[in-house]
Amino acid sequence: MTETKEQEYLALADRMIGQGPYAPTWDSLAQAQMPAWFRKERLGIFIHWGLYSVPAYSNEWYSRNMYIKGMPAYKHHIQTYGAQKDFGYKDFIPMFTAEKFDAAEWVSLCRESGAGYLFPVAEHHDGFQMYESELSHWNAKEMGPCRDILGELKAEAERQGMIFCTSSHRAEHWFFMGHGKEFDSDIKDPLKKGDFYWPAMPEPEPEDLCSKPYPTKEFLDDWFARTVELIVKYRPRLLYFDWWVQHRAFKPYLQRLAAFYYNCGAEWGTPVGICYKHDAMMFGSGIVEVERGGFAQAKPYEWQTDMAVARNSWCYTDSLDYKSSSEIICTLADVVSKNGNLLLNIGPKADGTIPKGDRKILADLGDWMRVNGEAVRGAKVWRKSAEGPTAAREGQFQDQAEIAYTPQDFRFTVNKGNIYAICLKCPPDGKFLVRSLADSKDQNVPEFHGLICKVDVLGYAGEVYWKKGPEGLFVEAKGIKSAFPVVLRVTVE
């Protein structure tokens, strides 16, 4: 850690906060307009890739779990690599060579999926930066791959027309390596600022998660300076913070950071936004983030769900429990119908290759988006987001089992002067009934007064028969077969 550089970044932030339109108060920050492109590009790709991809065991919390006696990762580590005192987490760095990493290929795969923005992780809880840094030597430019991974992805994303964003998970590093001090491991005091494992403090109890232990000013200044450096050097269009920034100690720092970032966006002429979880920021001052979940009803504000292609990990492991492509496409339709965005995560292997399971999902998503993308990209909510017997579960961490949708389950969006009724499961007989488009006089059935002049089934080459009646809009597409949601495009005068 170069103290002079940290002070330079802190001073830069002070200047930008003092001269920009946004002050470090929730009232002022709530005046910032979130980027307009976010409401258009409804699909983004998250990328978890780092040292944890080398052991590829269990999940991306390997750096914590390998130091906790009783955890499967603790036993696995000893059996595979030896005792933690002889082979610690830092010893994975030389093994992280990323020899097959190709930024152009990665971005192309993500862009072909139909995604409009890219969201690689800049630094995870383990403290290893995936970018060139003046504040720490423990980064991918100086060690491991000896490449500025984030910089290469940014350059390639912008070359291929994707919007570049990034995330910081640094806050949890306060305690993430702390369990290594509980026995004879390579995590030993004295640790000083700038050390890879520093500060390795005790992990808070669940009931004290947002109040104890209280991070020191030294750590909070380090977190702040690292984030300022990330913003200045890479100019992300969105910044995502993982959990623990909701701890009360971060509140004034988060306000100052947001003011600095939003003022940078104003200076750049490019509005920017912060994605946050757990009410870390005041509502209205950023973008609401829901991890592995969503809402039951449409919301009048911007929000995003971050989902992974696998249920049991964000990074690549040798035991991934993959979701089906259909489940992910259904999630996309459900989220967009409720005014949200889907940030879909993939996890490359340590050598830089994208696993076959991830590739298949991206390819299936891309095939579907090329046909049905107009129901998603640029789409807005209709007066009703859904109909049918099956509702998505509300809240976080709701993706541990696939939802069994039926041919009666629809999600609605509007775009290009059309209403899109997205049937989440293709009916085997090719017959669709959209009850929300009924002209019934029954007070229990909402009446639709719009004059329908045309109905298409996107991607279907046959003749479409349709009729609007008291039960709803009846549509028949004989012989249609699809493993994925089917989109009815309803053109209204």
N, C-alpha and C positions, 0 to 999 in steps of 0.2 A: 504494500500500500504506500503510495506516495502522498504524504500529508499535504504537500504543496498543491498537487493536482486536485485533491479533494477540496481544499480551500478555494481553488480557482472555480470549480464547478458550483460550490455553494455561493460564491460571490456573483457568478453569472446568473444564477437563479434569482438572487436578490435584485439585481439590475432589471431583469426581465419582469419580475413581479412589480417592481416600482414604476416601470414605464408603460406597461401594457394595459389593456382595457379591463382585465379581470383581476380582482383582488382575492386574497385567500380567505374568503368568507363564503358560506353556503349560499347566501343571497346573491352575491356577485356571480358565483360559478353557475348558478341556475339560469343565468341569462345567456350562457353559451348555447349556441345552436349545434346540435349533433350533425355530423356530416350527412348531406343529402344522399350520397351514394349508398349509405348503409341501408336506407329504406328501399333502395332499388336492388342491390346485390344481396339477395336473401340467403345465399349459401357461401360459406367460407371453409377453408381447410386449416385445421390446427395440426401442428407437428410436434410431437414429443420425441426428442432425440438427444441423447447425451451419454454420459458415462454409464448410467444404469442400463443402457442397451447392450453393454458388453456381457455382464453376467446373464442378462435376458431371463431372469428368474422371477417369478411371482408378479411383480409390478415395479413401477418407477420409484417406489419407496425403498428400494433395496438398500440404499445408503444408510437409512435409519434402521431398518429391520435386521440387517446383518450384525448389528451391535446389541440386539436385544435377546438375551437368553430366553429360550422357549419359543422363539419365533422360527418358523420353517426356514427362513433365509439365514438365520444364525447357524443352524445345523448344516444346511446346504453349503454355506460358505466354507466352513471348516473341512467338510468332506471333499470339496472341489478345489479349494485354493490354499487351505491350511489355516492355522490359527490367526485371528485378527491382529495379534501383536506382530506377526511376521508378514502377513499380507493384508493390508488394510484397503479401504476404499480408494485411496489415492493411487494404489498400485494398478488400478484399472486404466489409468491415464495412458501409459505407453501402449496398452492393448487397443486403445481407441484410435485406430489409424484411419478409418473412413476411406479406405483406398478405392472404393467403388462409388463414392459420392459424386453425383453429377447434378448440379443445381438446375441445369437446363432440362434434364429428364424429369426431375421432381416437379418442377413448375409446370411442365407440359402435361404431366399426368393429372395434376390438380386442376389446371385450366380446362382440360378436356372433360373433367367431371361435371362441368357447368358452374363451378365455383368462380366467384368474382374477386375474392380476396384471400390472401395467404397469411397465416398466423403462426410462424415458427416460435418455439419457446427460446427466449434469450438466455435465461438462467433459471434452473430449477432449484428445488429446496437443497440440493446437494452442494450448491455453491460454485459449480463449474460453469464459467461463462462461455457461451457458444459464439463469442464475438471478440474482436480485438479491444483490449481495455488498457487504459493508462492507470487504472486504480488497483488492479490485481494481476499478478503474473499467472494465476491459475485460470487460464483461458485457452480456447481452442486454437488461437493464433500462435501462441507461444509453446503450447504443449499438445500432446496427442496428435491430432490431424495436422497441426501447424498450418491451419487455414482459417480465415475469417468466415465461418459458416454462415452467420447471419448476413454479413455483407454480400456474399455470393448469392444468397437467396433473394435478398432485396434487389440487387442489380438485375437478376434474371426475371424476377416477378415483374418489375417495371418494364423490362424489355418485351415481355410477352403480354403486357396489358393487364396484369393483375395488380390489385391494390395491396401494398405491403403494410402489415401490422405486426406487432410482436407482444410477448407477454413476459412478465417478471414474477417469479415465485420466490424471490429472495427473502421475503419477510420471515418465513418459517425457519430460515437457516439459524436464527437465534437459538433454537433448541434442537434442530434436526439431528445433529451429531452427538448430542449430549449423553446418550446412553453408553457411548464408547468409553466414558470415564468411570463406568461402574465396575469394570473388571480390567484385566491386563490386556490392553489393545494398543493400537498405534495412536489413539487419541488420548493425549496426556497433557496435563498442565506442566509448565506454564504455556498457555496459548496466547498469542498477541495478535493485535489487529494486523491483517495482511496474511495470516496463516490460513491455509485452506480450510481447516476444521473450525477455526475461530467463529463464534465464541463458545459453541458446544455447551450451552446452559441446560439446566434440568427442564424436562418437558412439562408443560403445565397440566394439571389435572383437568378433566372435562369441565368441572364446575367453575374453574378459574380461567377458562380459555381466553376470555376477553378482558381480564383484569390482572392476572398474575401469570408468570413472573413479569415484572415490568422491564422492558428493554431499556438499556442505558442510552444516554445521549450519544455516546461514541458509536453504538451500533445503528441508531436511528439516523445519524449524520452519514454514516457509511451507506445505508440503504438509500437515502435521499440522493447522495452524490452519484451512486451507481445508476440510479434511474435518470438523473439529469444527463449523465454521459450517454446513456442509451438513446435518449430523445435527441440530443444534439448531433450525435454521430450518424444515427440511422433514420431519423425523421419518420417514425411510424405514423400511419394515418389513424390507427387506433392503438391504445395501450390497454392491456388486460392485466389485472392483478388477481392473483389467487388468494386463498383465504389467509387469515391472520392479520391482514391490514385492517380488519375490523376491530382489532385490539385498541383500547382507548388511547394507548400511548402513541399510536400512529395518527390520530385524528388531526392535530395541527400540522404534522408533516405532510399528510395526504392533501390537506387544503392548500398548502403552499406548493406542493408538487403539481396539483391540478391547475392552480393559477399560472404557474410557470409554463406548463404544457399548453394550456389554452392560449396563453399570450404568444407562445411560439407559433401556434397555428395561425393566429391573427397576423403575425409578422410574415409568415410564409404565404399568406393568402390562401391557406388550405385548412378549413375547419377540421378539428380533431376531436376525439372523444375517449373517455375512459370507461372500460367495462369493469364492473365491480360486483362482488357477491356479499351476502350476509349484511346488507345495509351498512357497508363500510363507508359509503358516502351518503350525503343527504339526497333523498329522492328528488330527481329532476336535474341533478348536477352531472349525471353521467348516464351510462347504459346499464340497465338491470341485467344481471347475468344469473342464470339458473343452471347449476351443474347437474347433468344427466337427468333433466326433468323439464317441466314446463307448467303451463296454466290450463285450467279447465275452460276458461272463457277468453275471448279476444280482449286485448288491452289497448287503451288509447295512446300508449307510450311505447317507445322503442325498447325492445328486450331481445335477449339472445340466450339460447341454450347451447352449452358445449356438451357434445356427445362423442363417445369413442366408437370405433368400429367393433371393439370387443367389450364385453361386459366386465371383465376382470382386470383390465390394465389399460393405462394410457400409452405405455411404451411397448415395444416388441418384447415378447417372451416366448418361451418354447411351449407354452400351455394356454394359448389364447382361446377364449370362448367367443368366437365371432358371432355377430348378429347376421341375419339374412339381409340381402340387398333390399328386399321388399319391406322389411321392418324399417330400414333407414329412410326409404322413400316415403313411406307412410308417415314417419316422424316429420320429415320435411314438409309434407302437405299439411299436417296438423298444425305445426308451428307457424307456417306462413299464414294460414287461415286466421290465426290469432294475433297477427301483426308482429310476429317474431322472426328472428333469423336463426339458422342452424349453423353452428360452427362444428364441423365434423372432424374428429381427430384420427390421424393415422400415426403409426409408429415404425419408422425404418429400422432395419437391422444395423448392428454396429459398423458393418463394412460399408454402409451407405446404400444398400439395395432395399427396395420396397418389397415387402413380403407378398406372396401370391394372393393371400386372402384380402389384403388391403387393396391390391391392384384390381381384383375382381369387383369389389364393391365400388371403387372409383369408376371402373369401366361401365358397370351396370347403371350407376347413377348418371354417367355421361350419356349413355344411350337413351335413358328416359328423359333427361333434360333436353336433348336435341329435338325430341318430338314434343314434349310437354312444357318446355321452359317458360312459355308465355304465361302459364298459370302460376308461375313462381317469381321469375325475375321481373321486378317492377310492379308486381301485383300488390293490391291493397285489400283490406278486409271488406267483405260484404256486410249487409245488415245482420246476417246470421253467419256464424262461423262453421257450424256443424249440424248434421242431422243423423239419426240412426241410433241403434241401441247401445253402441259401444263408445264410451268416453275415455279419453286419455287420462292417466292418473296425474293429479296435480302435486307439485312440490319437487324437491330435489331427490336425486338417486331413485328414480322411478323406472329405470330401464333394465332391471335385472331379470325380467321375463317379457317375452314378446306378447303384445296384445293381439288377440284373435279377432280381427275385424271381419265384418260380414258384407255382402253385397248391398246391404241397406245403409251402410255407413258412408257418408259423404262429408267432404270438407269444401268450403266455398272461398273463392277469391274473385276479385274483379280486376280487369286490365284491358286496355285497348278497346274499350267500349263493350266488352263482353263479360258475362258471368261465367265462371268456371266451376263446375260441379265435379269434384275429384272423388271418384268411387274407389274406396280403399281396397276393395277386393272384387275382382272381375267376376260377374255372375256367369255361371256355366252355360246358361241358355242365352246369353247376350241381351237380356232384357233388364233395363234400368228403370226405376221409378223414383223421381226426385220430388218428394212431398212438399218441400219448401217452395216449389214453383207451382203450387196448385192455385186454382181460381175458385176454391170452395167458399161458400158462404158460412160454413161451420165456424163458429167463433173459436173453436179449439184448433183450427187449422189456419195458419196465417195466409191471408190472400195475397197473391202476387198480381199486381195490376199491369206490369210491363207487357208490351206486345212483342212476343217472340216471333222473329221472322226467319230464324235459321238455327239448326242444331247440328254440330259436327262432333264426331268422336275422333280426337286427335290421334293420328297414326293409323287409323282404320281406313282401308281403301274401298270398302264396300259401300252399298247404299244404306243410308241411315233413315229409318222410319221413326217419326216422332209425332206425338199428339199431346196437347195440353188439356187437362180435364180437372174435374173436381177433386180427384185424389192426388194429382200432381202432374209433373211432366213425365210422360212415358216415352222411353227411347228404346229402340231395338236395333242392334247391330249384329246381324246373324253371323254365326261362326267366329266371333271375336274370341281370341284366347290371349291371356296375358297373366304372367306371374306377378305383375306389378300393378299399382293403381292405374285406373283408366280415367282420362279427363274428357268430360263433356263440355264443349264450348257452346254456350248459349248466347246467340246474338240477339240483342233487344233494340227495337226502334226507340 
